[in-house]
Amino acid sequence: MTRLFEQAIAAVSTLPDAKQDEYASVLLRLVGVDQATIQLTPDEDADLAEAELEVARGELVSDDEMKALWAKYRG
């Protein structure tokens, strides 16, 4: 294991369990290991359906709005 990879694992290991699982799932997908399909709740399914309708209607956010959103969560 490389030093950088060890550093990344050490950093992730300090996060809450749910975040560790999220990052582990992403890593496994990147290396080609299939993960179980996520089962949406009825509310999540309804939100997704509404989002798909918004996209079909062309109701998209601007590049500036997306940049602001990413900046908010990147800290």
All heavy atoms as a GROMACS GRO file, in nm:
protein
  578
    1MET      N    1   0.086  -0.116   0.000
    1MET     CA    2   0.000   0.000   0.000
    1MET      C    3   0.091   0.123   0.000
    1MET      O    4   0.187   0.130   0.076
    1MET     CB    5  -0.089  -0.003   0.125
    1MET     CG    6  -0.192   0.106   0.128
    1MET     SD    7  -0.300   0.110   0.274
    1MET     CE    8  -0.343  -0.058   0.303
    2THR      N    9   0.057   0.221  -0.082
    2THR     CA   10   0.141   0.341  -0.088
    2THR      C   11   0.117   0.430   0.033
    2THR      O   12   0.016   0.418   0.103
    2THR     CB   13   0.111   0.423  -0.214
    2THR    OG1   14  -0.020   0.480  -0.204
    2THR    CG2   15   0.123   0.339  -0.341
    3ARG      N   16   0.211   0.520   0.054
    3ARG     CA   17   0.199   0.612   0.167
    3ARG      C   18   0.077   0.703   0.151
    3ARG      O   19   0.006   0.730   0.248
    3ARG     CB   20   0.327   0.695   0.177
    3ARG     CG   21   0.328   0.785   0.296
    3ARG     CD   22   0.461   0.852   0.313
    3ARG     NE   23   0.457   0.931   0.435
    3ARG     CZ   24   0.557   0.994   0.486
    3ARG    NH1   25   0.674   0.989   0.425
    3ARG    NH2   26   0.546   1.063   0.595
    4LEU      N   27   0.052   0.749   0.029
    4LEU     CA   28  -0.064   0.835   0.005
    4LEU      C   29  -0.193   0.761   0.034
    4LEU      O   30  -0.285   0.816   0.097
    4LEU     CB   31  -0.062   0.886  -0.139
    4LEU     CG   32  -0.178   0.978  -0.178
    4LEU    CD1   33  -0.181   1.103  -0.090
    4LEU    CD2   34  -0.168   1.015  -0.326
    5PHE      N   35  -0.200   0.635  -0.009
    5PHE     CA   36  -0.321   0.557   0.016
    5PHE      C   37  -0.340   0.535   0.166
    5PHE      O   38  -0.452   0.546   0.218
    5PHE     CB   39  -0.314   0.424  -0.059
    5PHE     CG   40  -0.446   0.352  -0.062
    5PHE    CD1   41  -0.548   0.395  -0.144
    5PHE    CD2   42  -0.467   0.241   0.017
    5PHE    CE1   43  -0.670   0.329  -0.146
    5PHE    CE2   44  -0.589   0.174   0.017
    5PHE     CZ   45  -0.690   0.218  -0.066
    6GLU      N   46  -0.232   0.505   0.237
    6GLU     CA   47  -0.240   0.489   0.382
    6GLU      C   48  -0.288   0.618   0.449
    6GLU      O   49  -0.369   0.615   0.542
    6GLU     CB   50  -0.103   0.450   0.439
    6GLU     CG   51  -0.064   0.308   0.409
    6GLU     CD   52   0.075   0.274   0.459
    6GLU    OE1   53   0.150   0.365   0.501
    6GLU    OE2   54   0.108   0.154   0.457
    7GLN      N   55  -0.242   0.731   0.398
    7GLN     CA   56  -0.284   0.861   0.451
    7GLN      C   57  -0.433   0.882   0.429
    7GLN      O   58  -0.504   0.929   0.518
    7GLN     CB   59  -0.202   0.971   0.384
    7GLN     CG   60  -0.218   1.108   0.440
    7GLN     CD   61  -0.128   1.209   0.369
    7GLN    OE1   62  -0.063   1.179   0.269
    7GLN    NE2   63  -0.125   1.328   0.422
    8ALA      N   64  -0.480   0.846   0.311
    8ALA     CA   65  -0.623   0.861   0.280
    8ALA      C   66  -0.708   0.771   0.370
    8ALA      O   67  -0.810   0.815   0.425
    8ALA     CB   68  -0.649   0.828   0.133
    9ILE      N   69  -0.666   0.648   0.389
    9ILE     CA   70  -0.739   0.554   0.475
    9ILE      C   71  -0.741   0.605   0.619
    9ILE      O   72  -0.844   0.602   0.687
    9ILE     CB   73  -0.679   0.412   0.468
    9ILE    CG1   74  -0.694   0.355   0.327
    9ILE    CG2   75  -0.741   0.320   0.571
    9ILE    CD1   76  -0.836   0.341   0.276
   10ALA      N   77  -0.629   0.657   0.666
   10ALA     CA   78  -0.623   0.711   0.802
   10ALA      C   79  -0.719   0.829   0.818
   10ALA      O   80  -0.788   0.840   0.920
   10ALA     CB   81  -0.480   0.753   0.836
   11ALA      N   82  -0.724   0.915   0.718
   11ALA     CA   83  -0.815   1.030   0.725
   11ALA      C   84  -0.961   0.986   0.726
   11ALA      O   85  -1.041   1.036   0.804
   11ALA     CB   86  -0.788   1.125   0.608
   12VAL      N   87  -0.994   0.891   0.640
   12VAL     CA   88  -1.132   0.843   0.632
   12VAL      C   89  -1.171   0.771   0.761
   12VAL      O   90  -1.285   0.778   0.806
   12VAL     CB   91  -1.152   0.754   0.508
   12VAL    CG1   92  -1.288   0.684   0.511
   12VAL    CG2   93  -1.138   0.837   0.381
   13SER      N   94  -1.075   0.703   0.823
   13SER     CA   95  -1.107   0.627   0.944
   13SER      C   96  -1.150   0.715   1.061
   13SER      O   97  -1.208   0.666   1.157
   13SER     CB   98  -0.988   0.540   0.985
   13SER     OG   99  -0.883   0.620   1.037
   14THR      N  100  -1.125   0.844   1.053
   14THR     CA  101  -1.167   0.936   1.160
   14THR      C  102  -1.310   0.986   1.141
   14THR      O  103  -1.364   1.051   1.230
   14THR     CB  104  -1.073   1.058   1.168
   14THR    OG1  105  -1.088   1.138   1.049
   14THR    CG2  106  -0.929   1.016   1.186
   15LEU      N  107  -1.369   0.957   1.027
   15LEU     CA  108  -1.504   1.005   0.997
   15LEU      C  109  -1.610   0.916   1.061
   15LEU      O  110  -1.581   0.801   1.096
   15LEU     CB  111  -1.523   1.008   0.845
   15LEU     CG  112  -1.428   1.099   0.766
   15LEU    CD1  113  -1.448   1.078   0.616
   15LEU    CD2  114  -1.449   1.244   0.805
   16PRO      N  115  -1.733   0.965   1.072
   16PRO     CA  116  -1.842   0.881   1.122
   16PRO      C  117  -1.861   0.758   1.032
   16PRO      O  118  -1.826   0.761   0.913
   16PRO     CB  119  -1.964   0.973   1.115
   16PRO     CG  120  -1.909   1.112   1.114
   16PRO     CD  121  -1.776   1.102   1.045
   17ASP      N  122  -1.917   0.653   1.089
   17ASP     CA  123  -1.934   0.527   1.016
   17ASP      C  124  -2.006   0.544   0.883
   17ASP      O  125  -1.966   0.484   0.783
   17ASP     CB  126  -2.009   0.425   1.102
   17ASP     CG  127  -1.926   0.374   1.218
   17ASP    OD1  128  -1.804   0.401   1.223
   17ASP    OD2  129  -1.983   0.307   1.306
   18ALA      N  130  -2.111   0.623   0.880
   18ALA     CA  131  -2.188   0.640   0.756
   18ALA      C  132  -2.101   0.701   0.646
   18ALA      O  133  -2.109   0.659   0.530
   18ALA     CB  134  -2.311   0.726   0.781
   19LYS      N  135  -2.018   0.798   0.681
   19LYS     CA  136  -1.928   0.859   0.583
   19LYS      C  137  -1.821   0.760   0.538
   19LYS      O  138  -1.785   0.755   0.421
   19LYS     CB  139  -1.862   0.984   0.640
   19LYS     CG  140  -1.947   1.107   0.630
   19LYS     CD  141  -1.963   1.146   0.486
   19LYS     CE  142  -2.045   1.272   0.473
   19LYS     NZ  143  -2.083   1.300   0.335
   20GLN      N  144  -1.769   0.680   0.633
   20GLN     CA  145  -1.670   0.578   0.596
   20GLN      C  146  -1.730   0.482   0.494
   20GLN      O  147  -1.664   0.447   0.395
   20GLN     CB  148  -1.624   0.502   0.720
   20GLN     CG  149  -1.536   0.583   0.812
   20GLN     CD  150  -1.485   0.500   0.928
   20GLN    OE1  151  -1.457   0.381   0.914
   20GLN    NE2  152  -1.472   0.562   1.044
   21ASP      N  153  -1.853   0.439   0.518
   21ASP     CA  154  -1.919   0.347   0.424
   21ASP      C  155  -1.939   0.412   0.288
   21ASP      O  156  -1.923   0.348   0.184
   21ASP     CB  157  -2.054   0.301   0.480
   21ASP     CG  158  -2.039   0.199   0.590
   21ASP    OD1  159  -1.929   0.146   0.610
   21ASP    OD2  160  -2.141   0.171   0.658
   22GLU      N  161  -1.975   0.539   0.288
   22GLU     CA  162  -1.996   0.611   0.163
   22GLU      C  163  -1.866   0.615   0.081
   22GLU      O  164  -1.864   0.584  -0.038
   22GLU     CB  165  -2.043   0.753   0.194
   22GLU     CG  166  -2.071   0.840   0.073
   22GLU     CD  167  -2.115   0.979   0.113
   22GLU    OE1  168  -2.173   0.997   0.222
   22GLU    OE2  169  -2.090   1.072   0.033
   23TYR      N  170  -1.756   0.653   0.147
   23TYR     CA  171  -1.628   0.659   0.076
   23TYR      C  172  -1.579   0.521   0.034
   23TYR      O  173  -1.522   0.506  -0.074
   23TYR     CB  174  -1.524   0.731   0.161
   23TYR     CG  175  -1.550   0.879   0.174
   23TYR    CD1  176  -1.558   0.940   0.298
   23TYR    CD2  177  -1.568   0.960   0.062
   23TYR    CE1  178  -1.583   1.076   0.311
   23TYR    CE2  179  -1.593   1.095   0.074
   23TYR     CZ  180  -1.599   1.153   0.198
   23TYR     OH  181  -1.625   1.287   0.209
   24ALA      N  182  -1.600   0.422   0.117
   24ALA     CA  183  -1.560   0.286   0.082
   24ALA      C  184  -1.638   0.237  -0.041
   24ALA      O  185  -1.580   0.174  -0.130
   24ALA     CB  186  -1.584   0.192   0.200
   25SER      N  187  -1.765   0.269  -0.046
   25SER     CA  188  -1.847   0.229  -0.160
   25SER      C  189  -1.797   0.294  -0.289
   25SER      O  190  -1.788   0.229  -0.394
   25SER     CB  191  -1.993   0.267  -0.134
   25SER     OG  192  -2.075   0.230  -0.241
   26VAL      N  193  -1.762   0.421  -0.281
   26VAL     CA  194  -1.709   0.492  -0.398
   26VAL      C  195  -1.578   0.427  -0.444
   26VAL      O  196  -1.558   0.401  -0.563
   26VAL     CB  197  -1.688   0.642  -0.367
   26VAL    CG1  198  -1.607   0.711  -0.477
   26VAL    CG2  199  -1.821   0.711  -0.346
   27LEU      N  200  -1.490   0.400  -0.350
   27LEU     CA  201  -1.362   0.338  -0.384
   27LEU      C  202  -1.382   0.201  -0.450
   27LEU      O  203  -1.318   0.170  -0.551
   27LEU     CB  204  -1.275   0.325  -0.259
   27LEU     CG  205  -1.136   0.266  -0.280
   27LEU    CD1  206  -1.056   0.348  -0.380
   27LEU    CD2  207  -1.064   0.258  -0.147
   28LEU      N  208  -1.472   0.122  -0.395
   28LEU     CA  209  -1.498  -0.010  -0.454
   28LEU      C  210  -1.554   0.002  -0.595
   28LEU      O  211  -1.518  -0.076  -0.684
   28LEU     CB  212  -1.592  -0.090  -0.364
   28LEU     CG  213  -1.529  -0.139  -0.233
   28LEU    CD1  214  -1.636  -0.194  -0.140
   28LEU    CD2  215  -1.421  -0.242  -0.261
   29ARG      N  216  -1.640   0.098  -0.618
   29ARG     CA  217  -1.693   0.118  -0.754
   29ARG      C  218  -1.580   0.160  -0.848
   29ARG      O  219  -1.577   0.117  -0.964
   29ARG     CB  220  -1.804   0.222  -0.754
   29ARG     CG  221  -1.937   0.167  -0.702
   29ARG     CD  222  -2.055   0.258  -0.735
   29ARG     NE  223  -2.036   0.393  -0.684
   29ARG     CZ  224  -2.081   0.440  -0.567
   29ARG    NH1  225  -2.149   0.360  -0.488
   29ARG    NH2  226  -2.061   0.564  -0.531
   30LEU      N  227  -1.488   0.244  -0.800
   30LEU     CA  228  -1.377   0.289  -0.884
   30LEU      C  229  -1.288   0.174  -0.928
   30LEU      O  230  -1.233   0.177  -1.039
   30LEU     CB  231  -1.293   0.394  -0.810
   30LEU     CG  232  -1.355   0.532  -0.796
   30LEU    CD1  233  -1.270   0.619  -0.705
   30LEU    CD2  234  -1.370   0.598  -0.933
   31VAL      N  235  -1.273   0.073  -0.843
   31VAL     CA  236  -1.187  -0.041  -0.879
   31VAL      C  237  -1.267  -0.155  -0.941
   31VAL      O  238  -1.213  -0.263  -0.964
   31VAL     CB  239  -1.104  -0.090  -0.758
   31VAL    CG1  240  -1.010   0.019  -0.711
   31VAL    CG2  241  -1.190  -0.141  -0.646
   32GLY      N  242  -1.395  -0.131  -0.969
   32GLY     CA  243  -1.473  -0.228  -1.042
   32GLY      C  244  -1.543  -0.333  -0.960
   32GLY      O  245  -1.586  -0.434  -1.014
   33VAL      N  246  -1.555  -0.314  -0.831
   33VAL     CA  247  -1.626  -0.410  -0.746
   33VAL      C  248  -1.772  -0.366  -0.739
   33VAL      O  249  -1.802  -0.254  -0.697
   33VAL     CB  250  -1.565  -0.417  -0.605
   33VAL    CG1  251  -1.647  -0.508  -0.515
   33VAL    CG2  252  -1.421  -0.462  -0.612
   34ASP      N  253  -1.860  -0.451  -0.784
   34ASP     CA  254  -2.002  -0.418  -0.784
   34ASP      C  255  -2.055  -0.402  -0.642
   34ASP      O  256  -2.018  -0.477  -0.552
   34ASP     CB  257  -2.084  -0.527  -0.855
   34ASP     CG  258  -2.061  -0.527  -1.006
   34ASP    OD1  259  -2.028  -0.420  -1.060
   34ASP    OD2  260  -2.076  -0.634  -1.067
   35GLN      N  261  -2.141  -0.306  -0.627
   35GLN     CA  262  -2.206  -0.280  -0.499
   35GLN      C  263  -2.355  -0.306  -0.513
   35GLN      O  264  -2.412  -0.295  -0.622
   35GLN     CB  265  -2.182  -0.136  -0.455
   35GLN     CG  266  -2.037  -0.104  -0.427
   35GLN     CD  267  -1.990  -0.175  -0.303
   35GLN    OE1  268  -2.039  -0.150  -0.195
   35GLN    NE2  269  -1.894  -0.264  -0.318
   36ALA      N  270  -2.418  -0.337  -0.403
   36ALA     CA  271  -2.562  -0.359  -0.405
   36ALA      C  272  -2.633  -0.232  -0.450
   36ALA      O  273  -2.590  -0.121  -0.421
   36ALA     CB  274  -2.611  -0.398  -0.266
   37THR      N  275  -2.740  -0.251  -0.523
   37THR     CA  276  -2.821  -0.138  -0.567
   37THR      C  277  -2.886  -0.072  -0.446
   37THR      O  278  -2.936  -0.139  -0.356
   37THR     CB  279  -2.930  -0.186  -0.665
   37THR    OG1  280  -2.866  -0.252  -0.774
   37THR    CG2  281  -3.013  -0.071  -0.716
   38ILE      N  282  -2.884   0.060  -0.447
   38ILE     CA  283  -2.946   0.135  -0.337
   38ILE      C  284  -3.097   0.134  -0.354
   38ILE      O  285  -3.148   0.163  -0.462
   38ILE     CB  286  -2.893   0.280  -0.335
   38ILE    CG1  287  -2.744   0.281  -0.309
   38ILE    CG2  288  -2.967   0.363  -0.232
   38ILE    CD1  289  -2.678   0.416  -0.326
   39GLN      N  290  -3.167   0.101  -0.249
   39GLN     CA  291  -3.313   0.103  -0.250
   39GLN      C  292  -3.361   0.238  -0.200
   39GLN      O  293  -3.333   0.276  -0.088
   39GLN     CB  294  -3.369  -0.010  -0.161
   39GLN     CG  295  -3.519  -0.021  -0.164
   39GLN     CD  296  -3.568  -0.063  -0.303
   39GLN    OE1  297  -3.511  -0.149  -0.367
   39GLN    NE2  298  -3.674   0.000  -0.349
   40LEU      N  299  -3.431   0.312  -0.286
   40LEU     CA  300  -3.483   0.442  -0.248
   40LEU      C  301  -3.607   0.429  -0.161
   40LEU      O  302  -3.688   0.338  -0.180
   40LEU     CB  303  -3.517   0.525  -0.372
   40LEU     CG  304  -3.403   0.557  -0.468
   40LEU    CD1  305  -3.456   0.636  -0.587
   40LEU    CD2  306  -3.291   0.632  -0.398
   41THR      N  307  -3.622   0.525  -0.070
   41THR     CA  308  -3.746   0.532   0.007
   41THR      C  309  -3.853   0.592  -0.084
   41THR      O  310  -3.821   0.652  -0.188
   41THR     CB  311  -3.728   0.622   0.130
   41THR    OG1  312  -3.707   0.758   0.085
   41THR    CG2  313  -3.615   0.576   0.219
   42PRO      N  314  -3.980   0.581  -0.049
   42PRO     CA  315  -4.085   0.643  -0.131
   42PRO      C  316  -4.063   0.794  -0.149
   42PRO      O  317  -4.084   0.847  -0.259
   42PRO     CB  318  -4.213   0.613  -0.054
   42PRO     CG  319  -4.183   0.484   0.017
   42PRO     CD  320  -4.038   0.496   0.056
   43ASP      N  321  -4.018   0.863  -0.045
   43ASP     CA  322  -3.991   1.007  -0.056
   43ASP      C  323  -3.876   1.035  -0.153
   43ASP      O  324  -3.883   1.127  -0.235
   43ASP     CB  325  -3.960   1.068   0.080
   43ASP     CG  326  -4.083   1.083   0.169
   43ASP    OD1  327  -4.196   1.077   0.117
   43ASP    OD2  328  -4.065   1.102   0.290
   44GLU      N  329  -3.770   0.955  -0.142
   44GLU     CA  330  -3.656   0.972  -0.233
   44GLU      C  331  -3.697   0.943  -0.377
   44GLU      O  332  -3.655   1.013  -0.470
   44GLU     CB  333  -3.542   0.881  -0.191
   44GLU     CG  334  -3.476   0.921  -0.060
   44GLU     CD  335  -3.381   0.815  -0.007
   44GLU    OE1  336  -3.400   0.694  -0.035
   44GLU    OE2  337  -3.287   0.854   0.065
   45ASP      N  338  -3.779   0.841  -0.396
   45ASP     CA  339  -3.826   0.806  -0.529
   45ASP      C  340  -3.909   0.920  -0.588
   45ASP      O  341  -3.894   0.955  -0.706
   45ASP     CB  342  -3.907   0.676  -0.524
   45ASP     CG  343  -3.925   0.612  -0.659
   45ASP    OD1  344  -3.828   0.613  -0.738
   45ASP    OD2  345  -4.037   0.564  -0.687
   46ALA      N  346  -3.994   0.980  -0.506
   46ALA     CA  347  -4.076   1.094  -0.551
   46ALA      C  348  -3.988   1.214  -0.586
   46ALA      O  349  -4.011   1.282  -0.687
   46ALA     CB  350  -4.179   1.131  -0.445
   47ASP      N  351  -3.886   1.240  -0.503
   47ASP     CA  352  -3.793   1.350  -0.530
   47ASP      C  353  -3.719   1.327  -0.662
   47ASP      O  354  -3.701   1.420  -0.741
   47ASP     CB  355  -3.692   1.365  -0.417
   47ASP     CG  356  -3.750   1.425  -0.291
   47ASP    OD1  357  -3.861   1.483  -0.297
   47ASP    OD2  358  -3.686   1.413  -0.185
   48LEU      N  359  -3.676   1.205  -0.685
   48LEU     CA  360  -3.606   1.173  -0.809
   48LEU      C  361  -3.698   1.191  -0.930
   48LEU      O  362  -3.658   1.248  -1.031
   48LEU     CB  363  -3.552   1.030  -0.804
   48LEU     CG  364  -3.477   0.982  -0.928
   48LEU    CD1  365  -3.358   1.072  -0.959
   48LEU    CD2  366  -3.432   0.837  -0.910
   49ALA      N  367  -3.820   1.145  -0.919
   49ALA     CA  368  -3.916   1.160  -1.028
   49ALA      C  369  -3.940   1.308  -1.060
   49ALA      O  370  -3.944   1.348  -1.177
   49ALA     CB  371  -4.048   1.091  -0.994
   50GLU      N  372  -3.952   1.390  -0.957
   50GLU     CA  373  -3.971   1.534  -0.977
   50GLU      C  374  -3.848   1.596  -1.042
   50GLU      O  375  -3.859   1.679  -1.132
   50GLU     CB  376  -4.002   1.605  -0.845
   50GLU     CG  377  -4.020   1.755  -0.857
   50GLU     CD  378  -4.126   1.799  -0.957
   50GLU    OE1  379  -4.226   1.728  -0.976
   50GLU    OE2  380  -4.108   1.907  -1.017
   51ALA      N  381  -3.729   1.555  -0.998
   51ALA     CA  382  -3.606   1.607  -1.057
   51ALA      C  383  -3.597   1.570  -1.205
   51ALA      O  384  -3.556   1.652  -1.288
   51ALA     CB  385  -3.485   1.553  -0.981
   52GLU      N  386  -3.635   1.449  -1.240
   52GLU     CA  387  -3.632   1.406  -1.380
   52GLU      C  388  -3.728   1.489  -1.464
   52GLU      O  389  -3.698   1.526  -1.578
   52GLU     CB  390  -3.664   1.258  -1.391
   52GLU     CG  391  -3.551   1.170  -1.337
   52GLU     CD  392  -3.587   1.024  -1.327
   52GLU    OE1  393  -3.706   0.988  -1.324
   52GLU    OE2  394  -3.492   0.941  -1.321
   53LEU      N  395  -3.845   1.522  -1.407
   53LEU     CA  396  -3.941   1.609  -1.478
   53LEU      C  397  -3.884   1.749  -1.496
   53LEU      O  398  -3.902   1.811  -1.602
   53LEU     CB  399  -4.074   1.614  -1.402
   53LEU     CG  400  -4.157   1.487  -1.403
   53LEU    CD1  401  -4.277   1.501  -1.310
   53LEU    CD2  402  -4.203   1.454  -1.545
   54GLU      N  403  -3.818   1.801  -1.394
   54GLU     CA  404  -3.756   1.934  -1.405
   54GLU      C  405  -3.652   1.937  -1.516
   54GLU      O  406  -3.646   2.032  -1.595
   54GLU     CB  407  -3.692   1.974  -1.271
   54GLU     CG  408  -3.795   2.003  -1.163
   54GLU     CD  409  -3.733   2.018  -1.025
   54GLU    OE1  410  -3.609   2.002  -1.012
   54GLU    OE2  411  -3.808   2.047  -0.931
   55VAL      N  412  -3.570   1.833  -1.524
   55VAL     CA  413  -3.470   1.825  -1.630
   55VAL      C  414  -3.538   1.819  -1.766
   55VAL      O  415  -3.498   1.889  -1.861
   55VAL     CB  416  -3.377   1.703  -1.609
   55VAL    CG1  417  -3.289   1.679  -1.732
   55VAL    CG2  418  -3.291   1.723  -1.485
   56ALA      N  419  -3.642   1.739  -1.779
   56ALA     CA  420  -3.715   1.727  -1.906
   56ALA      C  421  -3.774   1.862  -1.949
   56ALA      O  422  -3.783   1.891  -2.068
   56ALA     CB  423  -3.824   1.622  -1.893
   57ARG      N  424  -3.814   1.943  -1.849
   57ARG     CA  425  -3.870   2.077  -1.880
   57ARG      C  426  -3.760   2.180  -1.902
   57ARG      O  427  -3.787   2.295  -1.932
   57ARG     CB  428  -3.960   2.124  -1.765
   57ARG     CG  429  -4.087   2.043  -1.749
   57ARG     CD  430  -4.183   2.108  -1.649
   57ARG     NE  431  -4.127   2.120  -1.516
   57ARG     CZ  432  -4.153   2.040  -1.413
   57ARG    NH1  433  -4.236   1.938  -1.429
   57ARG    NH2  434  -4.099   2.059  -1.295
   58GLY      N  435  -3.635   2.141  -1.884
   58GLY     CA  436  -3.524   2.234  -1.903
   58GLY      C  437  -3.499   2.323  -1.783
   58GLY      O  438  -3.431   2.425  -1.794
   59GLU      N  439  -3.551   2.285  -1.668
   59GLU     CA  440  -3.535   2.365  -1.547
   59GLU      C  441  -3.404   2.326  -1.478
   59GLU      O  442  -3.402   2.250  -1.382
   59GLU     CB  443  -3.654   2.344  -1.453
   59GLU     CG  444  -3.786   2.389  -1.512
   59GLU     CD  445  -3.905   2.353  -1.426
   59GLU    OE1  446  -3.887   2.301  -1.314
   59GLU    OE2  447  -4.018   2.375  -1.472
   60LEU      N  448  -3.295   2.382  -1.528
   60LEU     CA  449  -3.163   2.349  -1.478
   60LEU      C  450  -3.103   2.471  -1.409
   60LEU      O  451  -3.137   2.584  -1.440
   60LEU     CB  452  -3.073   2.305  -1.592
   60LEU     CG  453  -3.128   2.191  -1.679
   60LEU    CD1  454  -3.038   2.168  -1.799
   60LEU    CD2  455  -3.141   2.065  -1.597
   61VAL      N  456  -3.012   2.446  -1.317
   61VAL     CA  457  -2.943   2.556  -1.250
   61VAL      C  458  -2.832   2.608  -1.340
   61VAL      O  459  -2.780   2.536  -1.426
   61VAL     CB  460  -2.887   2.516  -1.112
   61VAL    CG1  461  -2.997   2.473  -1.019
   61VAL    CG2  462  -2.781   2.410  -1.125
   62SER      N  463  -2.793   2.732  -1.317
   62SER     CA  464  -2.684   2.791  -1.395
   62SER      C  465  -2.550   2.739  -1.344
   62SER      O  466  -2.540   2.683  -1.235
   62SER     CB  467  -2.688   2.944  -1.382
   62SER     OG  468  -2.653   2.982  -1.250
   63ASP      N  469  -2.446   2.762  -1.423
   63ASP     CA  470  -2.311   2.724  -1.381
   63ASP      C  471  -2.272   2.796  -1.252
   63ASP      O  472  -2.210   2.736  -1.164
   63ASP     CB  473  -2.208   2.756  -1.490
   63ASP     CG  474  -2.217   2.661  -1.609
   63ASP    OD1  475  -2.280   2.554  -1.596
   63ASP    OD2  476  -2.161   2.694  -1.714
   64ASP      N  477  -2.310   2.923  -1.240
   64ASP     CA  478  -2.277   2.999  -1.120
   64ASP      C  479  -2.347   2.941  -0.997
   64ASP      O  480  -2.289   2.935  -0.888
   64ASP     CB  481  -2.315   3.147  -1.136
   64ASP     CG  482  -2.222   3.220  -1.232
   64ASP    OD1  483  -2.108   3.172  -1.253
   64ASP    OD2  484  -2.262   3.324  -1.286
   65GLU      N  485  -2.472   2.898  -1.012
   65GLU     CA  486  -2.544   2.836  -0.901
   65GLU      C  487  -2.477   2.706  -0.858
   65GLU      O  488  -2.467   2.676  -0.738
   65GLU     CB  489  -2.690   2.811  -0.937
   65GLU     CG  490  -2.773   2.937  -0.949
   65GLU     CD  491  -2.912   2.911  -1.006
   65GLU    OE1  492  -2.921   2.851  -1.115
   65GLU    OE2  493  -3.010   2.950  -0.940
   66MET      N  494  -2.431   2.627  -0.954
   66MET     CA  495  -2.362   2.502  -0.922
   66MET      C  496  -2.230   2.529  -0.851
   66MET      O  497  -2.196   2.462  -0.754
   66MET     CB  498  -2.334   2.421  -1.048
   66MET     CG  499  -2.429   2.311  -1.085
   66MET     SD  500  -2.519   2.225  -0.958
   66MET     CE  501  -2.402   2.115  -0.890
   67LYS      N  502  -2.156   2.628  -0.900
   67LYS     CA  503  -2.029   2.663  -0.836
   67LYS      C  504  -2.051   2.706  -0.692
   67LYS      O  505  -1.975   2.669  -0.603
   67LYS     CB  506  -1.959   2.772  -0.916
   67LYS     CG  507  -1.900   2.725  -1.046
   67LYS     CD  508  -1.839   2.839  -1.125
   67LYS     CE  509  -1.796   2.791  -1.262
   67LYS     NZ  510  -1.751   2.903  -1.346
   68ALA      N  511  -2.156   2.785  -0.669
   68ALA     CA  512  -2.187   2.830  -0.533
   68ALA      C  513  -2.223   2.712  -0.444
   68ALA      O  514  -2.183   2.705  -0.327
   68ALA     CB  515  -2.301   2.932  -0.536
   69LEU      N  516  -2.298   2.616  -0.498
   69LEU     CA  517  -2.335   2.498  -0.419
   69LEU      C  518  -2.212   2.416  -0.382
   69LEU      O  519  -2.194   2.378  -0.267
   69LEU     CB  520  -2.434   2.411  -0.498
   69LEU     CG  521  -2.476   2.281  -0.431
   69LEU    CD1  522  -2.564   2.311  -0.310
   69LEU    CD2  523  -2.550   2.192  -0.528
   70TRP      N  524  -2.124   2.392  -0.480
   70TRP     CA  525  -2.002   2.314  -0.451
   70TRP      C  526  -1.915   2.388  -0.352
   70TRP      O  527  -1.856   2.326  -0.263
   70TRP     CB  528  -1.925   2.286  -0.580
   70TRP     CG  529  -1.982   2.171  -0.656
   70TRP    CD1  530  -2.041   2.176  -0.778
   70TRP    CD2  531  -1.987   2.034  -0.617
   70TRP    NE1  532  -2.082   2.051  -0.816
   70TRP    CE2  533  -2.049   1.962  -0.719
   70TRP    CE3  534  -1.943   1.965  -0.504
   70TRP    CZ2  535  -2.070   1.824  -0.712
   70TRP    CZ3  536  -1.965   1.827  -0.497
   70TRP    CH2  537  -2.028   1.760  -0.600
   71ALA      N  538  -1.904   2.519  -0.364
   71ALA     CA  539  -1.822   2.597  -0.271
   71ALA      C  540  -1.875   2.586  -0.130
   71ALA      O  541  -1.798   2.578  -0.034
   71ALA     CB  542  -1.818   2.743  -0.316
   72LYS      N  543  -2.005   2.581  -0.115
   72LYS     CA  544  -2.068   2.570   0.017
   72LYS      C  545  -2.027   2.440   0.088
   72LYS      O  546  -2.000   2.439   0.206
   72LYS     CB  547  -2.220   2.574  -0.001
   72LYS     CG  548  -2.298   2.558   0.127
   72LYS     CD  549  -2.447   2.563   0.097
   72LYS     CE  550  -2.530   2.530   0.217
   72LYS     NZ  551  -2.674   2.531   0.189
   73TYR      N  552  -2.019   2.330   0.013
   73TYR     CA  553  -1.991   2.201   0.074
   73TYR      C  554  -1.842   2.166   0.077
   73TYR      O  555  -1.802   2.074   0.145
   73TYR     CB  556  -2.070   2.091   0.004
   73TYR     CG  557  -2.217   2.102   0.035
   73TYR    CD1  558  -2.306   2.158  -0.055
   73TYR    CD2  559  -2.264   2.064   0.158
   73TYR    CE1  560  -2.440   2.172  -0.024
   73TYR    CE2  561  -2.399   2.078   0.191
   73TYR     CZ  562  -2.485   2.131   0.099
   73TYR     OH  563  -2.617   2.146   0.131
   74ARG      N  564  -1.763   2.239   0.004
   74ARG     CA  565  -1.618   2.216   0.008
   74ARG      C  566  -1.555   2.286   0.127
   74ARG      O  567  -1.445   2.256   0.164
   74ARG     CB  568  -1.553   2.263  -0.120
   74ARG     CG  569  -1.579   2.169  -0.236
   74ARG     CD  570  -1.494   2.204  -0.354
   74ARG     NE  571  -1.521   2.110  -0.461
   74ARG     CZ  572  -1.529   2.144  -0.588
   74ARG    NH1  573  -1.508   2.268  -0.625
   74ARG    NH2  574  -1.554   2.052  -0.678
   75GLY      N  575  -1.629   2.380   0.184
   75GLY     CA  576  -1.580   2.449   0.303
   75GLY      C  577  -1.487   2.556   0.266
   75GLY      O  578  -1.406   2.614   0.310
   0.00000   0.00000   0.00000
